């Protein structure tokens, strides 16, 4: 199987996805727990649970990106190490 994206793009996507998962998980947990920095103003949403659900949905999307890009990086590593069978 051949990779769909370049190795650079795959590793960039892995780094960005990991960063986004960590940051959005913290933000989502702050909304879920009603932290005062997220829910303390009059302009903030009133239902933190619904906002947390949306944020954790974004975490799931970034998790899917992470799986896809991780598989692409694995394919690049396997291709360059000679693990792929080539019929000539």
N, C-alpha and C positions, 0 to 999 in steps of 0.2 A: 504494500500500500504506500502511495506517495503522499507526502505532506501537501496540504492546500495553501499554507502560508509559509513565509520565510522563517528561518530560525530566529532572526532578530525580532520579527513581529511576534512570534510565539512567546519568547522570553519577556518582551515588553508587556504583553498582555498578562502574563503570569504575575509580574511585579505589580502592575496597576490593579489587577483583580484582588491580589492579597491585601494591598493597601486599602482598597475600597471595602472589602469584607470587614476588616478590622475597624475602620472608622465608622462605617454604617452600623455595625453591630453595637458599638458604643452609643451612637446617637439613638438607635432604636431602643436600647435598654433604658436610656435616660427618659425617653418618651413613655415607655411602658411603666416605669416606676414613678412617673410624675415628678421628675426632678425639677427643682425650682428654677433652674436656668433655662429650661425648655418650656415650662408651663406657668411661669410666674407673672408674665405681663398680660395686659388686657388685650393685646393684639395676637397672643398665642392661641393655638387651637384649644378647644375645651375638652375634647376627648383624645387623650394621649394614646389610648389603646388602638384606635383606628389609624392614627399616624404611625405608630410602631408597627402595625401590620403591613402598611405600605412600605415602610423602610425595610422590614425584613423580607418583603417580596423582592426588593432591589438586591438584597444580599443573596437571595436565591438565584437571581439572574447572573450576578457576578460569580457565584459558585459554578453555574453552568459554563460561563466563559472560562473559568479556571480549569475545569475538566477538559474542555475542548482544546485550550491552548497547551495544557499539560500533555495531552495526547499528541499534539503536533510537535512539541519539543521532544517527546519520546521517539516519534518517528524520525525526526532529524538526527537524533543521537544514534538510533539503530542503523540509519542509512549510512552515516559517516563511519561507523565502527565496523561495517562489513557484515552485519548480522542479517541482512536481507539476501535472499537467494536470488541470484541472477542467472537466468537461462540465456545462453548464447547460441 
